[in-house]
Amino acid sequence: MTKKDPFENIKEEDLRDFNNKCDECKKEDESVSQNLILTGFKVCKSCRTSKTIFPI
């Protein structure tokens, strides 16, 4: 039995998408990657709060 590398299928495009730039306001923030892991959306803390209060 050989061990398979779990990172073998990661593409360069996927790594470029995994940055700390918010999709809503285009600012760079550390909370973007945290929200991406938690919710699946690339939004910063302030945009997430505004979308929660004003969901339109």
mmCIF entry with sequence, helices, sheets and N, C-alpha, C, O atoms, coordinates in Angstrom:
data_MODEL
# 
_entry.id   MODEL 
# 
_entity.id                         1 
_entity.type                       polymer 
_entity.pdbx_number_of_molecules   1 
# 
_entity_poly.entity_id                      1 
_entity_poly.type                           'polypeptide(L)' 
_entity_poly.nstd_linkage                   no 
_entity_poly.nstd_monomer                   no 
_entity_poly.pdbx_seq_one_letter_code       MTKKDPFENIKEEDLRDFNNKCDECKKEDESVSQNLILTGFKVCKSCRTSKTIFPI 
_entity_poly.pdbx_seq_one_letter_code_can   MTKKDPFENIKEEDLRDFNNKCDECKKEDESVSQNLILTGFKVCKSCRTSKTIFPI 
_entity_poly.pdbx_strand_id                 A 
# 
loop_
_entity_poly_seq.entity_id 
_entity_poly_seq.num 
_entity_poly_seq.mon_id 
_entity_poly_seq.hetero 
1 1  MET n 
1 2  THR n 
1 3  LYS n 
1 4  LYS n 
1 5  ASP n 
1 6  PRO n 
1 7  PHE n 
1 8  GLU n 
1 9  ASN n 
1 10 ILE n 
1 11 LYS n 
1 12 GLU n 
1 13 GLU n 
1 14 ASP n 
1 15 LEU n 
1 16 ARG n 
1 17 ASP n 
1 18 PHE n 
1 19 ASN n 
1 20 ASN n 
1 21 LYS n 
1 22 CYS n 
1 23 ASP n 
1 24 GLU n 
1 25 CYS n 
1 26 LYS n 
1 27 LYS n 
1 28 GLU n 
1 29 ASP n 
1 30 GLU n 
1 31 SER n 
1 32 VAL n 
1 33 SER n 
1 34 GLN n 
1 35 ASN n 
1 36 LEU n 
1 37 ILE n 
1 38 LEU n 
1 39 THR n 
1 40 GLY n 
1 41 PHE n 
1 42 LYS n 
1 43 VAL n 
1 44 CYS n 
1 45 LYS n 
1 46 SER n 
1 47 CYS n 
1 48 ARG n 
1 49 THR n 
1 50 SER n 
1 51 LYS n 
1 52 THR n 
1 53 ILE n 
1 54 PHE n 
1 55 PRO n 
1 56 ILE n 
# 
_struct_asym.id          A 
_struct_asym.entity_id   1 
# 
loop_
_struct_conf.conf_type_id 
_struct_conf.id 
_struct_conf.pdbx_PDB_helix_id 
_struct_conf.beg_label_comp_id 
_struct_conf.beg_label_asym_id 
_struct_conf.beg_label_seq_id 
_struct_conf.pdbx_beg_PDB_ins_code 
_struct_conf.end_label_comp_id 
_struct_conf.end_label_asym_id 
_struct_conf.end_label_seq_id 
_struct_conf.pdbx_end_PDB_ins_code 
_struct_conf.beg_auth_comp_id 
_struct_conf.beg_auth_asym_id 
_struct_conf.beg_auth_seq_id 
_struct_conf.end_auth_comp_id 
_struct_conf.end_auth_asym_id 
_struct_conf.end_auth_seq_id 
_struct_conf.pdbx_PDB_helix_class 
_struct_conf.details 
_struct_conf.pdbx_PDB_helix_length 
HELX_P HELX_P1 AA1 GLU A 12 ? ASP A 17 ? GLU A 12 ASP A 17 1 ? 6 
HELX_P HELX_P2 AA2 SER A 31 ? THR A 39 ? SER A 31 THR A 39 1 ? 9 
HELX_P HELX_P3 AA3 LYS A 45 ? ILE A 53 ? LYS A 45 ILE A 53 1 ? 9 
# 
_struct_conf_type.id          HELX_P 
_struct_conf_type.criteria    ? 
_struct_conf_type.reference   ? 
# 
loop_
_atom_site.group_PDB 
_atom_site.id 
_atom_site.type_symbol 
_atom_site.label_atom_id 
_atom_site.label_alt_id 
_atom_site.label_comp_id 
_atom_site.label_asym_id 
_atom_site.label_entity_id 
_atom_site.label_seq_id 
_atom_site.pdbx_PDB_ins_code 
_atom_site.Cartn_x 
_atom_site.Cartn_y 
_atom_site.Cartn_z 
_atom_site.occupancy 
_atom_site.B_iso_or_equiv 
_atom_site.pdbx_formal_charge 
_atom_site.auth_seq_id 
_atom_site.auth_comp_id 
_atom_site.auth_asym_id 
_atom_site.auth_atom_id 
_atom_site.pdbx_PDB_model_num 
ATOM 1   N N  . MET A 1 1  ? 0.845   -1.172 0.000   1.00 0.00 ? 1  MET A N  1 
ATOM 2   C CA . MET A 1 1  ? 0.000   0.000  0.000   1.00 0.00 ? 1  MET A CA 1 
ATOM 3   C C  . MET A 1 1  ? 0.894   1.240  0.000   1.00 0.00 ? 1  MET A C  1 
ATOM 4   O O  . MET A 1 1  ? 1.766   1.381  0.857   1.00 0.00 ? 1  MET A O  1 
ATOM 5   N N  . THR A 1 2  ? 0.680   2.113  -0.937  1.00 0.00 ? 2  THR A N  1 
ATOM 6   C CA . THR A 1 2  ? 1.466   3.336  -1.007  1.00 0.00 ? 2  THR A CA 1 
ATOM 7   C C  . THR A 1 2  ? 0.634   4.505  -0.491  1.00 0.00 ? 2  THR A C  1 
ATOM 8   O O  . THR A 1 2  ? -0.583  4.556  -0.669  1.00 0.00 ? 2  THR A O  1 
ATOM 9   N N  . LYS A 1 3  ? 1.315   5.424  0.141   1.00 0.00 ? 3  LYS A N  1 
ATOM 10  C CA . LYS A 1 3  ? 0.632   6.607  0.656   1.00 0.00 ? 3  LYS A CA 1 
ATOM 11  C C  . LYS A 1 3  ? 0.485   7.621  -0.465  1.00 0.00 ? 3  LYS A C  1 
ATOM 12  O O  . LYS A 1 3  ? 1.433   7.886  -1.205  1.00 0.00 ? 3  LYS A O  1 
ATOM 13  N N  . LYS A 1 4  ? -0.708  8.184  -0.584  1.00 0.00 ? 4  LYS A N  1 
ATOM 14  C CA . LYS A 1 4  ? -0.974  9.168  -1.620  1.00 0.00 ? 4  LYS A CA 1 
ATOM 15  C C  . LYS A 1 4  ? -0.850  10.566 -1.019  1.00 0.00 ? 4  LYS A C  1 
ATOM 16  O O  . LYS A 1 4  ? -1.330  10.822 0.086   1.00 0.00 ? 4  LYS A O  1 
ATOM 17  N N  . ASP A 1 5  ? -0.213  11.449 -1.744  1.00 0.00 ? 5  ASP A N  1 
ATOM 18  C CA . ASP A 1 5  ? -0.043  12.828 -1.299  1.00 0.00 ? 5  ASP A CA 1 
ATOM 19  C C  . ASP A 1 5  ? -1.390  13.557 -1.386  1.00 0.00 ? 5  ASP A C  1 
ATOM 20  O O  . ASP A 1 5  ? -1.956  13.646 -2.475  1.00 0.00 ? 5  ASP A O  1 
ATOM 21  N N  . PRO A 1 6  ? -1.924  14.086 -0.261  1.00 0.00 ? 6  PRO A N  1 
ATOM 22  C CA . PRO A 1 6  ? -3.235  14.743 -0.296  1.00 0.00 ? 6  PRO A CA 1 
ATOM 23  C C  . PRO A 1 6  ? -3.231  16.057 -1.076  1.00 0.00 ? 6  PRO A C  1 
ATOM 24  O O  . PRO A 1 6  ? -4.290  16.540 -1.477  1.00 0.00 ? 6  PRO A O  1 
ATOM 25  N N  . PHE A 1 7  ? -2.060  16.636 -1.295  1.00 0.00 ? 7  PHE A N  1 
ATOM 26  C CA . PHE A 1 7  ? -1.953  17.914 -2.001  1.00 0.00 ? 7  PHE A CA 1 
ATOM 27  C C  . PHE A 1 7  ? -1.575  17.730 -3.466  1.00 0.00 ? 7  PHE A C  1 
ATOM 28  O O  . PHE A 1 7  ? -1.195  18.690 -4.136  1.00 0.00 ? 7  PHE A O  1 
ATOM 29  N N  . GLU A 1 8  ? -1.676  16.519 -3.955  1.00 0.00 ? 8  GLU A N  1 
ATOM 30  C CA . GLU A 1 8  ? -1.267  16.215 -5.318  1.00 0.00 ? 8  GLU A CA 1 
ATOM 31  C C  . GLU A 1 8  ? -2.187  16.862 -6.357  1.00 0.00 ? 8  GLU A C  1 
ATOM 32  O O  . GLU A 1 8  ? -1.727  17.245 -7.432  1.00 0.00 ? 8  GLU A O  1 
ATOM 33  N N  . ASN A 1 9  ? -3.471  16.986 -6.049  1.00 0.00 ? 9  ASN A N  1 
ATOM 34  C CA . ASN A 1 9  ? -4.442  17.481 -7.029  1.00 0.00 ? 9  ASN A CA 1 
ATOM 35  C C  . ASN A 1 9  ? -4.671  18.983 -6.944  1.00 0.00 ? 9  ASN A C  1 
ATOM 36  O O  . ASN A 1 9  ? -5.555  19.496 -7.630  1.00 0.00 ? 9  ASN A O  1 
ATOM 37  N N  . ILE A 1 10 ? -3.911  19.704 -6.133  1.00 0.00 ? 10 ILE A N  1 
ATOM 38  C CA . ILE A 1 10 ? -4.080  21.152 -6.016  1.00 0.00 ? 10 ILE A CA 1 
ATOM 39  C C  . ILE A 1 10 ? -3.485  21.818 -7.249  1.00 0.00 ? 10 ILE A C  1 
ATOM 40  O O  . ILE A 1 10 ? -2.337  21.577 -7.621  1.00 0.00 ? 10 ILE A O  1 
ATOM 41  N N  . LYS A 1 11 ? -4.295  22.656 -7.864  1.00 0.00 ? 11 LYS A N  1 
ATOM 42  C CA . LYS A 1 11 ? -3.855  23.340 -9.078  1.00 0.00 ? 11 LYS A CA 1 
ATOM 43  C C  . LYS A 1 11 ? -3.348  24.726 -8.732  1.00 0.00 ? 11 LYS A C  1 
ATOM 44  O O  . LYS A 1 11 ? -3.693  25.281 -7.688  1.00 0.00 ? 11 LYS A O  1 
ATOM 45  N N  . GLU A 1 12 ? -2.538  25.275 -9.601  1.00 0.00 ? 12 GLU A N  1 
ATOM 46  C CA . GLU A 1 12 ? -1.975  26.607 -9.396  1.00 0.00 ? 12 GLU A CA 1 
ATOM 47  C C  . GLU A 1 12 ? -3.059  27.676 -9.380  1.00 0.00 ? 12 GLU A C  1 
ATOM 48  O O  . GLU A 1 12 ? -2.938  28.671 -8.665  1.00 0.00 ? 12 GLU A O  1 
ATOM 49  N N  . GLU A 1 13 ? -4.119  27.481 -10.164 1.00 0.00 ? 13 GLU A N  1 
ATOM 50  C CA . GLU A 1 13 ? -5.234  28.429 -10.191 1.00 0.00 ? 13 GLU A CA 1 
ATOM 51  C C  . GLU A 1 13 ? -5.939  28.482 -8.840  1.00 0.00 ? 13 GLU A C  1 
ATOM 52  O O  . GLU A 1 13 ? -6.333  29.553 -8.378  1.00 0.00 ? 13 GLU A O  1 
ATOM 53  N N  . ASP A 1 14 ? -6.094  27.321 -8.212  1.00 0.00 ? 14 ASP A N  1 
ATOM 54  C CA . ASP A 1 14 ? -6.754  27.268 -6.914  1.00 0.00 ? 14 ASP A CA 1 
ATOM 55  C C  . ASP A 1 14 ? -5.939  28.007 -5.857  1.00 0.00 ? 14 ASP A C  1 
ATOM 56  O O  . ASP A 1 14 ? -6.509  28.653 -4.978  1.00 0.00 ? 14 ASP A O  1 
ATOM 57  N N  . LEU A 1 15 ? -4.636  27.919 -5.934  1.00 0.00 ? 15 LEU A N  1 
ATOM 58  C CA . LEU A 1 15 ? -3.788  28.611 -4.972  1.00 0.00 ? 15 LEU A CA 1 
ATOM 59  C C  . LEU A 1 15 ? -3.844  30.117 -5.171  1.00 0.00 ? 15 LEU A C  1 
ATOM 60  O O  . LEU A 1 15 ? -3.755  30.870 -4.201  1.00 0.00 ? 15 LEU A O  1 
ATOM 61  N N  . ARG A 1 16 ? -3.990  30.572 -6.417  1.00 0.00 ? 16 ARG A N  1 
ATOM 62  C CA . ARG A 1 16 ? -4.110  32.008 -6.666  1.00 0.00 ? 16 ARG A CA 1 
ATOM 63  C C  . ARG A 1 16 ? -5.439  32.546 -6.155  1.00 0.00 ? 16 ARG A C  1 
ATOM 64  O O  . ARG A 1 16 ? -5.519  33.697 -5.725  1.00 0.00 ? 16 ARG A O  1 
ATOM 65  N N  . ASP A 1 17 ? -6.485  31.720 -6.200  1.00 0.00 ? 17 ASP A N  1 
ATOM 66  C CA . ASP A 1 17 ? -7.795  32.138 -5.692  1.00 0.00 ? 17 ASP A CA 1 
ATOM 67  C C  . ASP A 1 17 ? -7.810  32.234 -4.175  1.00 0.00 ? 17 ASP A C  1 
ATOM 68  O O  . ASP A 1 17 ? -8.605  32.985 -3.609  1.00 0.00 ? 17 ASP A O  1 
ATOM 69  N N  . PHE A 1 18 ? -6.951  31.493 -3.520  1.00 0.00 ? 18 PHE A N  1 
ATOM 70  C CA . PHE A 1 18 ? -6.922  31.485 -2.060  1.00 0.00 ? 18 PHE A CA 1 
ATOM 71  C C  . PHE A 1 18 ? -6.033  32.626 -1.564  1.00 0.00 ? 18 PHE A C  1 
ATOM 72  O O  . PHE A 1 18 ? -4.911  32.411 -1.106  1.00 0.00 ? 18 PHE A O  1 
ATOM 73  N N  . ASN A 1 19 ? -6.566  33.839 -1.668  1.00 0.00 ? 19 ASN A N  1 
ATOM 74  C CA . ASN A 1 19 ? -5.862  35.007 -1.171  1.00 0.00 ? 19 ASN A CA 1 
ATOM 75  C C  . ASN A 1 19 ? -6.766  35.704 -0.163  1.00 0.00 ? 19 ASN A C  1 
ATOM 76  O O  . ASN A 1 19 ? -7.887  35.250 0.068   1.00 0.00 ? 19 ASN A O  1 
ATOM 77  N N  . ASN A 1 20 ? -6.322  36.760 0.422   1.00 0.00 ? 20 ASN A N  1 
ATOM 78  C CA . ASN A 1 20 ? -7.087  37.454 1.452   1.00 0.00 ? 20 ASN A CA 1 
ATOM 79  C C  . ASN A 1 20 ? -7.819  38.668 0.894   1.00 0.00 ? 20 ASN A C  1 
ATOM 80  O O  . ASN A 1 20 ? -7.997  39.659 1.603   1.00 0.00 ? 20 ASN A O  1 
ATOM 81  N N  . LYS A 1 21 ? -8.245  38.608 -0.362  1.00 0.00 ? 21 LYS A N  1 
ATOM 82  C CA . LYS A 1 21 ? -8.941  39.730 -0.985  1.00 0.00 ? 21 LYS A CA 1 
ATOM 83  C C  . LYS A 1 21 ? -10.442 39.459 -0.977  1.00 0.00 ? 21 LYS A C  1 
ATOM 84  O O  . LYS A 1 21 ? -10.904 38.424 -1.459  1.00 0.00 ? 21 LYS A O  1 
ATOM 85  N N  . CYS A 1 22 ? -11.192 40.404 -0.424  1.00 0.00 ? 22 CYS A N  1 
ATOM 86  C CA . CYS A 1 22 ? -12.639 40.290 -0.302  1.00 0.00 ? 22 CYS A CA 1 
ATOM 87  C C  . CYS A 1 22 ? -13.289 40.403 -1.684  1.00 0.00 ? 22 CYS A C  1 
ATOM 88  O O  . CYS A 1 22 ? -12.887 41.239 -2.493  1.00 0.00 ? 22 CYS A O  1 
ATOM 89  N N  . ASP A 1 23 ? -14.293 39.561 -1.952  1.00 0.00 ? 23 ASP A N  1 
ATOM 90  C CA . ASP A 1 23 ? -15.001 39.608 -3.234  1.00 0.00 ? 23 ASP A CA 1 
ATOM 91  C C  . ASP A 1 23 ? -15.943 40.801 -3.312  1.00 0.00 ? 23 ASP A C  1 
ATOM 92  O O  . ASP A 1 23 ? -16.262 41.249 -4.413  1.00 0.00 ? 23 ASP A O  1 
ATOM 93  N N  . GLU A 1 24 ? -16.391 41.322 -2.194  1.00 0.00 ? 24 GLU A N  1 
ATOM 94  C CA . GLU A 1 24 ? -17.342 42.434 -2.190  1.00 0.00 ? 24 GLU A CA 1 
ATOM 95  C C  . GLU A 1 24 ? -16.633 43.786 -2.323  1.00 0.00 ? 24 GLU A C  1 
ATOM 96  O O  . GLU A 1 24 ? -16.918 44.550 -3.246  1.00 0.00 ? 24 GLU A O  1 
ATOM 97  N N  . CYS A 1 25 ? -15.714 44.078 -1.404  1.00 0.00 ? 25 CYS A N  1 
ATOM 98  C CA . CYS A 1 25 ? -15.095 45.409 -1.374  1.00 0.00 ? 25 CYS A CA 1 
ATOM 99  C C  . CYS A 1 25 ? -13.682 45.436 -1.959  1.00 0.00 ? 25 CYS A C  1 
ATOM 100 O O  . CYS A 1 25 ? -13.090 46.508 -2.084  1.00 0.00 ? 25 CYS A O  1 
ATOM 101 N N  . LYS A 1 26 ? -13.142 44.291 -2.311  1.00 0.00 ? 26 LYS A N  1 
ATOM 102 C CA . LYS A 1 26 ? -11.810 44.156 -2.938  1.00 0.00 ? 26 LYS A CA 1 
ATOM 103 C C  . LYS A 1 26 ? -10.663 44.605 -2.034  1.00 0.00 ? 26 LYS A C  1 
ATOM 104 O O  . LYS A 1 26 ? -9.563  44.869 -2.518  1.00 0.00 ? 26 LYS A O  1 
ATOM 105 N N  . LYS A 1 27 ? -10.911 44.694 -0.714  1.00 0.00 ? 27 LYS A N  1 
ATOM 106 C CA . LYS A 1 27 ? -9.838  45.026 0.217   1.00 0.00 ? 27 LYS A CA 1 
ATOM 107 C C  . LYS A 1 27 ? -9.204  43.740 0.726   1.00 0.00 ? 27 LYS A C  1 
ATOM 108 O O  . LYS A 1 27 ? -9.835  42.684 0.738   1.00 0.00 ? 27 LYS A O  1 
ATOM 109 N N  . GLU A 1 28 ? -7.965  43.842 1.140   1.00 0.00 ? 28 GLU A N  1 
ATOM 110 C CA . GLU A 1 28 ? -7.261  42.686 1.651   1.00 0.00 ? 28 GLU A CA 1 
ATOM 111 C C  . GLU A 1 28 ? -7.365  42.661 3.174   1.00 0.00 ? 28 GLU A C  1 
ATOM 112 O O  . GLU A 1 28 ? -7.046  43.643 3.844   1.00 0.00 ? 28 GLU A O  1 
ATOM 113 N N  . ASP A 1 29 ? -7.817  41.522 3.712   1.00 0.00 ? 29 ASP A N  1 
ATOM 114 C CA . ASP A 1 29 ? -8.026  41.397 5.150   1.00 0.00 ? 29 ASP A CA 1 
ATOM 115 C C  . ASP A 1 29 ? -7.801  39.945 5.554   1.00 0.00 ? 29 ASP A C  1 
ATOM 116 O O  . ASP A 1 29 ? -8.063  39.031 4.772   1.00 0.00 ? 29 ASP A O  1 
ATOM 117 N N  . GLU A 1 30 ? -7.317  39.733 6.773   1.00 0.00 ? 30 GLU A N  1 
ATOM 118 C CA . GLU A 1 30 ? -7.052  38.389 7.272   1.00 0.00 ? 30 GLU A CA 1 
ATOM 119 C C  . GLU A 1 30 ? -8.341  37.600 7.481   1.00 0.00 ? 30 GLU A C  1 
ATOM 120 O O  . GLU A 1 30 ? -8.342  36.374 7.369   1.00 0.00 ? 30 GLU A O  1 
ATOM 121 N N  . SER A 1 31 ? -9.430  38.287 7.782   1.00 0.00 ? 31 SER A N  1 
ATOM 122 C CA . SER A 1 31 ? -10.687 37.608 8.068   1.00 0.00 ? 31 SER A CA 1 
ATOM 123 C C  . SER A 1 31 ? -11.299 36.954 6.826   1.00 0.00 ? 31 SER A C  1 
ATOM 124 O O  . SER A 1 31 ? -12.208 36.134 6.955   1.00 0.00 ? 31 SER A O  1 
ATOM 125 N N  . VAL A 1 32 ? -10.823 37.299 5.634   1.00 0.00 ? 32 VAL A N  1 
ATOM 126 C CA . VAL A 1 32 ? -11.353 36.708 4.400   1.00 0.00 ? 32 VAL A CA 1 
ATOM 127 C C  . VAL A 1 32 ? -11.071 35.212 4.368   1.00 0.00 ? 32 VAL A C  1 
ATOM 128 O O  . VAL A 1 32 ? -11.971 34.423 4.083   1.00 0.00 ? 32 VAL A O  1 
ATOM 129 N N  . SER A 1 33 ? -9.860  34.817 4.648   1.00 0.00 ? 33 SER A N  1 
ATOM 130 C CA . SER A 1 33 ? -9.535  33.392 4.629   1.00 0.00 ? 33 SER A CA 1 
ATOM 131 C C  . SER A 1 33 ? -10.241 32.649 5.756   1.00 0.00 ? 33 SER A C  1 
ATOM 132 O O  . SER A 1 33 ? -10.602 31.485 5.587   1.00 0.00 ? 33 SER A O  1 
ATOM 133 N N  . GLN A 1 34 ? -10.444 33.294 6.896   1.00 0.00 ? 34 GLN A N  1 
ATOM 134 C CA . GLN A 1 34 ? -11.179 32.671 7.999   1.00 0.00 ? 34 GLN A CA 1 
ATOM 135 C C  . GLN A 1 34 ? -12.637 32.453 7.614   1.00 0.00 ? 34 GLN A C  1 
ATOM 136 O O  . GLN A 1 34 ? -13.199 31.392 7.883   1.00 0.00 ? 34 GLN A O  1 
ATOM 137 N N  . ASN A 1 35 ? -13.255 33.458 6.982   1.00 0.00 ? 35 ASN A N  1 
ATOM 138 C CA . ASN A 1 35 ? -14.643 33.321 6.558   1.00 0.00 ? 35 ASN A CA 1 
ATOM 139 C C  . ASN A 1 35 ? -14.786 32.316 5.423   1.00 0.00 ? 35 ASN A C  1 
ATOM 140 O O  . ASN A 1 35 ? -15.817 31.654 5.311   1.00 0.00 ? 35 ASN A O  1 
ATOM 141 N N  . LEU A 1 36 ? -13.773 32.196 4.589   1.00 0.00 ? 36 LEU A N  1 
ATOM 142 C CA . LEU A 1 36 ? -13.809 31.220 3.510   1.00 0.00 ? 36 LEU A CA 1 
ATOM 143 C C  . LEU A 1 36 ? -13.856 29.807 4.078   1.00 0.00 ? 36 LEU A C  1 
ATOM 144 O O  . LEU A 1 36 ? -14.584 28.952 3.573   1.00 0.00 ? 36 LEU A O  1 
ATOM 145 N N  . ILE A 1 37 ? -13.090 29.570 5.112   1.00 0.00 ? 37 ILE A N  1 
ATOM 146 C CA . ILE A 1 37 ? -13.081 28.253 5.746   1.00 0.00 ? 37 ILE A CA 1 
ATOM 147 C C  . ILE A 1 37 ? -14.391 28.001 6.484   1.00 0.00 ? 37 ILE A C  1 
ATOM 148 O O  . ILE A 1 37 ? -14.940 26.902 6.410   1.00 0.00 ? 37 ILE A O  1 
ATOM 149 N N  . LEU A 1 38 ? -14.895 29.009 7.194   1.00 0.00 ? 38 LEU A N  1 
ATOM 150 C CA . LEU A 1 38 ? -16.113 28.838 7.987   1.00 0.00 ? 38 LEU A CA 1 
ATOM 151 C C  . LEU A 1 38 ? -17.377 28.781 7.141   1.00 0.00 ? 38 LEU A C  1 
ATOM 152 O O  . LEU A 1 38 ? -18.226 27.919 7.367   1.00 0.00 ? 38 LEU A O  1 
ATOM 153 N N  . THR A 1 39 ? -17.522 29.676 6.177   1.00 0.00 ? 39 THR A N  1 
ATOM 154 C CA . THR A 1 39 ? -18.787 29.804 5.463   1.00 0.00 ? 39 THR A CA 1 
ATOM 155 C C  . THR A 1 39 ? -18.710 29.418 3.989   1.00 0.00 ? 39 THR A C  1 
ATOM 156 O O  . THR A 1 39 ? -19.732 29.085 3.390   1.00 0.00 ? 39 THR A O  1 
ATOM 157 N N  . GLY A 1 40 ? -17.534 29.457 3.403   1.00 0.00 ? 40 GLY A N  1 
ATOM 158 C CA . GLY A 1 40 ? -17.406 29.154 1.988   1.00 0.00 ? 40 GLY A CA 1 
ATOM 159 C C  . GLY A 1 40 ? -17.477 30.382 1.104   1.00 0.00 ? 40 GLY A C  1 
ATOM 160 O O  . GLY A 1 40 ? -17.453 30.265 -0.121  1.00 0.00 ? 40 GLY A O  1 
ATOM 161 N N  . PHE A 1 41 ? -17.565 31.569 1.711   1.00 0.00 ? 41 PHE A N  1 
ATOM 162 C CA . PHE A 1 41 ? -17.609 32.816 0.954   1.00 0.00 ? 41 PHE A CA 1 
ATOM 163 C C  . PHE A 1 41 ? -16.377 33.640 1.253   1.00 0.00 ? 41 PHE A C  1 
ATOM 164 O O  . PHE A 1 41 ? -15.904 33.669 2.389   1.00 0.00 ? 41 PHE A O  1 
ATOM 165 N N  . LYS A 1 42 ? -15.849 34.316 0.230   1.00 0.00 ? 42 LYS A N  1 
ATOM 166 C CA . LYS A 1 42 ? -14.660 35.148 0.404   1.00 0.00 ? 42 LYS A CA 1 
ATOM 167 C C  . LYS A 1 42 ? -15.076 36.584 0.682   1.00 0.00 ? 42 LYS A C  1 
ATOM 168 O O  . LYS A 1 42 ? -15.003 37.439 -0.201  1.00 0.00 ? 42 LYS A O  1 
ATOM 169 N N  . VAL A 1 43 ? -15.512 36.846 1.910   1.00 0.00 ? 43 VAL A N  1 
ATOM 170 C CA . VAL A 1 43 ? -15.896 38.190 2.327   1.00 0.00 ? 43 VAL A CA 1 
ATOM 171 C C  . VAL A 1 43 ? -15.179 38.529 3.624   1.00 0.00 ? 43 VAL A C  1 
ATOM 172 O O  . VAL A 1 43 ? -14.892 37.649 4.436   1.00 0.00 ? 43 VAL A O  1 
ATOM 173 N N  . CYS A 1 44 ? -14.893 39.813 3.811   1.00 0.00 ? 44 CYS A N  1 
ATOM 174 C CA . CYS A 1 44 ? -14.227 40.250 5.036   1.00 0.00 ? 44 CYS A CA 1 
ATOM 175 C C  . CYS A 1 44 ? -15.263 40.377 6.159   1.00 0.00 ? 44 CYS A C  1 
ATOM 176 O O  . CYS A 1 44 ? -16.465 40.219 5.941   1.00 0.00 ? 44 CYS A O  1 
ATOM 177 N N  . LYS A 1 45 ? -14.774 40.660 7.340   1.00 0.00 ? 45 LYS A N  1 
ATOM 178 C CA . LYS A 1 45 ? -15.640 40.740 8.502   1.00 0.00 ? 45 LYS A CA 1 
ATOM 179 C C  . LYS A 1 45 ? -16.686 41.842 8.369   1.00 0.00 ? 45 LYS A C  1 
ATOM 180 O O  . LYS A 1 45 ? -17.843 41.643 8.738   1.00 0.00 ? 45 LYS A O  1 
ATOM 181 N N  . SER A 1 46 ? -16.294 42.995 7.850   1.00 0.00 ? 46 SER A N  1 
ATOM 182 C CA . SER A 1 46 ? -17.241 44.103 7.737   1.00 0.00 ? 46 SER A CA 1 
ATOM 183 C C  . SER A 1 46 ? -18.298 43.821 6.665   1.00 0.00 ? 46 SER A C  1 
ATOM 184 O O  . SER A 1 46 ? -19.468 44.152 6.861   1.00 0.00 ? 46 SER A O  1 
ATOM 185 N N  . CYS A 1 47 ? -17.913 43.223 5.548   1.00 0.00 ? 47 CYS A N  1 
ATOM 186 C CA . CYS A 1 47 ? -18.897 42.886 4.512   1.00 0.00 ? 47 CYS A CA 1 
ATOM 187 C C  . CYS A 1 47 ? -19.833 41.778 4.993   1.00 0.00 ? 47 CYS A C  1 
ATOM 188 O O  . CYS A 1 47 ? -21.020 41.782 4.666   1.00 0.00 ? 47 CYS A O  1 
ATOM 189 N N  . ARG A 1 48 ? -19.314 40.852 5.752   1.00 0.00 ? 48 ARG A N  1 
ATOM 190 C CA . ARG A 1 48 ? -20.160 39.777 6.292   1.00 0.00 ? 48 ARG A CA 1 
ATOM 191 C C  . ARG A 1 48 ? -21.196 40.349 7.249   1.00 0.00 ? 48 ARG A C  1 
ATOM 192 O O  . ARG A 1 48 ? -22.356 39.939 7.233   1.00 0.00 ? 48 ARG A O  1 
ATOM 193 N N  . THR A 1 49 ? -20.774 41.300 8.087   1.00 0.00 ? 49 THR A N  1 
ATOM 194 C CA . THR A 1 49 ? -21.700 41.928 9.012   1.00 0.00 ? 49 THR A CA 1 
ATOM 195 C C  . THR A 1 49 ? -22.759 42.732 8.272   1.00 0.00 ? 49 THR A C  1 
ATOM 196 O O  . THR A 1 49 ? -23.941 42.667 8.611   1.00 0.00 ? 49 THR A O  1 
ATOM 197 N N  . SER A 1 50 ? -22.344 43.484 7.271   1.00 0.00 ? 50 SER A N  1 
ATOM 198 C CA . SER A 1 50 ? -23.319 44.278 6.522   1.00 0.00 ? 50 SER A CA 1 
ATOM 199 C C  . SER A 1 50 ? -24.293 43.382 5.748   1.00 0.00 ? 50 SER A C  1 
ATOM 200 O O  . SER A 1 50 ? -25.471 43.719 5.631   1.00 0.00 ? 50 SER A O  1 
ATOM 201 N N  . LYS A 1 51 ? -23.824 42.256 5.223   1.00 0.00 ? 51 LYS A N  1 
ATOM 202 C CA . LYS A 1 51 ? -24.718 41.337 4.526   1.00 0.00 ? 51 LYS A CA 1 
ATOM 203 C C  . LYS A 1 51 ? -25.677 40.647 5.501   1.00 0.00 ? 51 LYS A C  1 
ATOM 204 O O  . LYS A 1 51 ? -26.781 40.266 5.112   1.00 0.00 ? 51 LYS A O  1 
ATOM 205 N N  . THR A 1 52 ? -25.271 40.484 6.754   1.00 0.00 ? 52 THR A N  1 
ATOM 206 C CA . THR A 1 52 ? -26.149 39.887 7.757   1.00 0.00 ? 52 THR A CA 1 
ATOM 207 C C  . THR A 1 52 ? -27.244 40.868 8.150   1.00 0.00 ? 52 THR A C  1 
ATOM 208 O O  . THR A 1 52 ? -28.401 40.481 8.313   1.00 0.00 ? 52 THR A O  1 
ATOM 209 N N  . ILE A 1 53 ? -26.881 42.133 8.303   1.00 0.00 ? 53 ILE A N  1 
ATOM 210 C CA . ILE A 1 53 ? -27.862 43.148 8.711   1.00 0.00 ? 53 ILE A CA 1 
ATOM 211 C C  . ILE A 1 53 ? -28.747 43.546 7.531   1.00 0.00 ? 53 ILE A C  1 
ATOM 212 O O  . ILE A 1 53 ? -29.962 43.667 7.689   1.00 0.00 ? 53 ILE A O  1 
ATOM 213 N N  . PHE A 1 54 ? -28.159 43.750 6.357   1.00 0.00 ? 54 PHE A N  1 
ATOM 214 C CA . PHE A 1 54 ? -28.893 44.167 5.160   1.00 0.00 ? 54 PHE A CA 1 
ATOM 215 C C  . PHE A 1 54 ? -28.717 43.085 4.076   1.00 0.00 ? 54 PHE A C  1 
ATOM 216 O O  . PHE A 1 54 ? -27.845 43.223 3.219   1.00 0.00 ? 54 PHE A O  1 
ATOM 217 N N  . PRO A 1 55 ? -29.514 42.032 4.098   1.00 0.00 ? 55 PRO A N  1 
ATOM 218 C CA . PRO A 1 55 ? -29.288 40.883 3.196   1.00 0.00 ? 55 PRO A CA 1 
ATOM 219 C C  . PRO A 1 55 ? -29.698 41.075 1.745   1.00 0.00 ? 55 PRO A C  1 
ATOM 220 O O  . PRO A 1 55 ? -29.771 40.093 1.007   1.00 0.00 ? 55 PRO A O  1 
ATOM 221 N N  . ILE A 1 56 ? -29.962 42.271 1.315   1.00 0.00 ? 56 ILE A N  1 
ATOM 222 C CA . ILE A 1 56 ? -30.397 42.496 -0.081  1.00 0.00 ? 56 ILE A CA 1 
ATOM 223 C C  . ILE A 1 56 ? -29.211 42.488 -1.008  1.00 0.00 ? 56 ILE A C  1 
ATOM 224 O O  . ILE A 1 56 ? -29.370 42.660 -2.216  1.00 0.00 ? 56 ILE A O  1 
# 
